Amino acid sequence: MAKESSFDVVSQVDMQELDNAYQQASKELTQRYDLKDTDSSIEFDKQKHEITVVAPSDFVCGQIIDIISSKLVKRGIDLKAVDWGDPQSVSGGRVKKEGHVISGIDKDMLSKINKELKSLKLKIKVQIEGDKLRVSSASRDTLQDVIAHLKAQDYGIPLQFVNYR
């Protein structure tokens, strides 16, 4: 019998690359002429996996988020990895927006992906292991089909396929 091949479906972000993107965006914020004197700020909390933007108006806040987004794309981080919340009013008529960095796949999403893969009627085994999904099969072509199917779907989170053996 042939040896089984497998891969893991995960959702993870390289925190060092995220920190580098934050550093570049902070530097651009202090140097850009149109944003220099707006008293805006960007903060990145590595423990909470959270980016906080404070700006004088919603428009300026949107510009700063665009800067951060461009830096994330240049660093190879999917924009779905940051879930931006609704703008909040803070003192002085300023606007604050928080972005939560998604790491790991939650239980509901894991079970949804699991059911979807089982409905494909392919000869695969799917196991939920913590915050990742392990897919295994005797045929590597079947695994390639599963990866192609998952890439075609939009789950609202970035998916990576690791440990392909």
N, C-alpha and C positions, 0 to 999 in steps of 0.2 A: 504494500500500500504506500502511496506517495506521502511524503512529509507535508504536514499542514503549513500553510503560509498565513501570516496575520499582519494586521496593522492596528494602530490605535487612533481613534478620532478624539482630538482634544481641542480646547480653545485656550490658548495661552499667549501672553505678550512678553516680549523680551524687555524687562524693566530697565536694563541699561540703555537700550535704544530709546525707550520712552523718556528716560532722564536726559539723554543727549538732545532729543527733540525739544524738551522743555527748556533746556539751557539755551539752545539756539533761538527759540521763540522769545525768551526773556531778553536776550541780547538785542534782537531786532526791535522789540518793543521800546527799548531805551534809545535806539538809534534812529528810528523812523521819524521823519519830520512831522507827519500828520498825527502821530501818537505820542510824541516825546513829552509834551506838557499837559497831557490829559489826566495825569495822576491815576493811571491804570496800573494794575498789577496782576501777575500770574504766580500761583503757588502750586507746588507739587508735593503731596504728602505720600512718601514711599510706603509707609506702614498701612495707611488706609487705602492706598491705590486710588487717589483722588486728585484731580486737577481743579483748582479754583481760580476763576477769573473775576476780577472786580473792576468795573469801568463806570464812567460818569453817565453813560446812556446805553440803551439797548443796541443802538447802531454800532457804537465803538466796541461793545462787548462782542458783537458778531464779527467785526473786523479782527479782533484778537483771536477769536476761535478759528477764523479762516487762516491766520498765521500759524497757529498750532497745528491745524489740519494739514497744511502744506508741509510742515516740518515732519509730521508723522508719516506722510506718504513718501517723502524722500528717504526716510529711515526704514521703509518697508513694513510699516505697521498699518494694518487695515483700519479704516475709519470707523468700522462697526465695533472696534475694540473699546471705544470710549462712548459711553452713554451719557449724553448731556441732558441735565435736568432742566426744569423750567426756571426762567429768570426770577430772582427774588429781589425785593427792594431792601436796601440797607441804609444806614444813616447818611444824611446829606444828599438824598435823592439819587444815590448811586445804585448800580445794578450789580448783582452777584450771580454767577452761574457756576454750577459744579458739574464736573464730568467724572463719572465713576468708570474706572478701567475694569473691563470684564476679564476675569481670570477663572477658568474652569467652566464646566457646563452644569447648569442646575438640574435637579432630579426630573422636573417636568419635561425639560427639553430632551434629556437622555431617553426617557420613556417614549416620547414622541418619535424621535429618530429610530429607536429600537423597533417600534411598531411599524414604522414606514419601511424599514429594511426587511422585516419579516414578511410584509405584504408583497414584496417584489418576487417572492417564490423562487429565490435563488438558493443554491446549496451552500449556505453560509451559516456559521454560528456567531451569534451576537451576545456579548456579555457586558453588563454594566459593572465597571470597577471604579468605585469612588466617583470622581468627576470626569471620567473618560469612558469611552466605549471601545471594546476590543472586538474586531471583526476577524474571523478566521475561516479559511476554506482550503480545500485541497488544490483548487485551481487558482493560479495567479490571475488568469484572465477574468475570472469572476470577481476577484478583489478589485481589479482595475475598473470593472463595470460599476461596482459599488461606489468607488471613489468618484467616478464620472457622474453618477447619479447624485451624490451628496454635493458636489461642486455646482450642479445645476440648480439646486434648491436654495432658497433664501430663508435661513432660520433667524436672522437678525443678529447673529453673532459670527465672528470669524472662526472657521474650522480649519484645523491643520491635521495632516495625516502623518503620523510619526511611527517609528519602530517597525517599518515595513520589512518583514522577514519572509 
